[in-house]
Amino acid sequence: MIPPGETIGILGGGQLGRMIAMAAAQLGYRCHVYAPEPESIAAEVCGGFTCAAWDDAEALARFAADCAVITYEFENVPVAPLAPLADKLLAHPRALETAQDRVDEKTFVEALGGRPAPWAAVDSRADLDAAIARIGTPGILKTRRDGYDGKGQWRIMTPADAEGLDLPAAALVYEGFVDFRAEFSVLMCRGADGDIRFWDTPENVHKGGILSVSTIPGSALVQDQVDEARALAAKVAEALGYVGVLTLEFFATEKGPVFNEMAPRVHNSGHWTIEGAITSQFENHVRAICGLPLGDCHLAAKGVVMNNLIGDEVHDWAQILSDPANHLHLYGKAAARPGRKMGHVTRLIL
């Protein structure tokens, strides 16, 4: 158990790290951010900041020496340089390795009984042609690594779309479209002692590949599929020896939940838990990695709606605050750009 007063290291300097640090401060911990970008909204609320490249071994060693435990706020942190930090890093780097490669992730989940969309690895034009012939169209071609919020993806509605596509020089995966009725995410936390807690399941709406709205509770169709999805999430956490908050995203279909992807970290679809749950995802993540007992994940109201503020929507802050029922969270980012997450608004259904 890591007592309050110790330092938590956070790899990454974005809004998730910022909210982890704020929850950690409430529990009496100091935080130290490590990120290669000099502008860090997480570092603004932390006691320490190391700005250095991911492969700077000396800087990583100095950072690690200041920390009792280390976590990460996004899953694209390079794994290889983290080897010397493995004894302090939670969740374990194996979770990062699994989530960073879409083919490895799908293979891993299938072995546990999960059901992703039909897929095929693509390393050449011939591979893509074969994948389309087997799976059909429409489909989505994705980079195996580094894609998020709709980035690194190409929709292929007909075989002709593939013929005109200039394939990037990267490993890819082709996925068949899923005929889904809704999207939802399973938010869970696993403690160092193996205790697993689930938050209520949000139904999610995406626009342009970016999460727009999360509603809790979800529709009846989503609720009917939660138990099966949670069972898979628990298997994933157990297989990885996971500690901390873990999120799995699903499509709700007429034949049951179809696995989309996993995020080994706190997640955008769980931001509502700050006001909407007895214990937020950020607080429970800190509790888990520090070996503390997990907090209650039950709803603090009858329901919750969370809206992301994307790009220029952040400029509506005055109007948002004119409604006293709104809880506004601004991330402190300097420039509002299209597709950039600038904040979120939570509203409790009492």
C-alpha positions, -999 to +999 in steps of 0.1 A: +000+000+000+013+034-010+003+060+017-008+096+010+021+119+007+039+098-018+044+108-055+024+092-084+041+094-118+019+100-148+031+092-183+014+117-207+004+153-202-032+155-214-067+160-198-069+124-185-036+130-166-049+163-154-081+147-139-061+118-124-038+144-107-068+163-093-082+131-078-049+122-064-044+156-048-078+151-030-064+119-015-032+136-004-008+124-032+017+145-052+019+139-089+048+142-114+041+142-151+064+129-178+057+140-214+076+150-245+055+181-252+065+213-233+028+224-231+011+201-206-024+207-191-017+179-167+015+194-155-003+226-146-019+208-117+010+187-107+040+192-083+065+180-108+070+179-146+097+162-167+097+172-203+117+147-222+115+122-251+101+088-244+134+072-253+155+094-230+166+067-205+183+090-181+153+113-178+130+084-173+153+070-146+153+103-127+115+105-131+110+070-118+132+076-088+109+104-077+078+082-079+063+055-057+041+042-085+037+052-122+006+051-144-002+063-179-030+085-193-031+073-229-022+040-245+002+051-272+032+055-249+060+035-265+064+002-245+101-006-250+115+024-231+093+015-201+110-018-193+132-003-165+100+011-150+080-021-150+082-028-113+065+006-106+041+007-136+004+001-132-013-012-152+014-036-163+030-029-197+015-061-211-019-042-212-003-014-233+013-040-256-020-057-262-041-026-268-015-008-290-019-033-319-054-039-332-045-074-345-030-085-312-060-070-293-086-089-314-066-121-312-063-118-274-101-110-270-111-138-293-091-163-272-111-152-242-144-158-260-150-123-272-166-115-305-151-087-326-162-077-361-149-099-389-113-088-395-081-095-414-045-083-411-034-063-442+002-059-451-001-055-488-025-047-517-030-084-522-039-088-485-065-060-488-081-076-519-083-110-502-098-094-471-125-076-491-132-108-510-137-128-478-153-102-455-170-081-481-179-044-481-186-020-466-157-021-442-131+001-425-093-001-431-074+010-400-038+013-390-029-015-366-012+011-343-016+047-331-051+054-343-077+071-320-108+093-323-113+082-359-077+089-370-059+064-392-091+050-407-105+048-443-140+037-451-143+013-480-179+012-492-173-007-524-143-026-538-137+003-561-129+025-531-101+002-523-087+003-558-083+041-556-068+040-521-031+049-517-021+025-489+000+040-462+034+024-454+021+009-422+006-024-409-031-023-413-063-043-404-095-045-424-128-048-404-162-055-418-190-031-408-211-041-378-249-037-381-254-022-346-282-005-329-262+013-302-226+017-289-217+013-252-187+009-230-180-012-199-161+008-173-145-012-146-117-010-120-096-038-107-078-034-074-044-047-065-061-074-044-082-085-074-114-068-063-134-057-094-160-030-095-182-018-124-198+015-130-232+018-147-228+013-185-231+045-206-246+044-241-224+065-264-230+085-295-200+094-317-198+121-343-169+120-368-153+092-349-152+113-316-174+106-286-201+133-284-226+122-257-227+095-230-260+087-214-266+066-182-285+044-180-284+032-216-313+019-236-330-014-229-311-031-257-278-020-241-289-030-206-298-065-219-262-070-231-243-055-202-238-088-182-222-106-212-199-076-219-189-073-183-181-110-181-156-105-210-142-073-194-135-093-162-118-120-182-096-094-199-086-078-166-078-112-150-058-124-180-037-092-179-033-091-141-047-056-146-047-030-118-066+003-124-094+015-146-100-005-178-126+002-205-140-020-232-161-006-260-189-026-276-215-025-304-250-036-293-264-058-320-295-080-324-271-110-318-255-096-287-224-074-279-197-071-304-163-061-291-148-029-306-117-020-287-102-018-252-085+012-235-062+003-206-068+036-188-094+060-176-118+068-204-137+097-220-170+078-216-164+077-178-160+114-172-195+115-160-184+096-129-169+127-113-203+140-103-225+111-113-210+082-093-202+078-056-166+073-066-152+087-099-131+066-123-102+089-115-103+084-078-107+047-081-078+045-105-056+063-079-070+040-052-062+009-072-026+017-082-018+028-047-032-004-032-061+013-014-096-002-011-118+007-040-147+031-036-184+026-044-192+028-081-230+032-079-248+061-094-252+092-073-285+101-092-312+084-112-292+091-144-265+112-160-258+128-194-223+138-204-215+160-234-181+165-248-171+200-258-153+197-292-135+226-308-153+259-308-181+244-285-159+254-256-167+290-263-202+284-250-190+282-215-210+313-203-243+299-216-235+265-202-229+280-167-261+300-169-279+267-162-271+259-125-276+222-130-247+219-154-212+208-142-186+223-165-151+209-169-126+229-191-093+213-197-072+245-201-061+239-237-049+271-253-064+267-288-098+253-299-093+233-331-118+211-350-120+177-335-101+187-303-116+178-270-117+210-250-139+200-220-171+183-210-204+191-193-222+167-169-258+169-160-274+148-133-309+134-137-324+137-102 
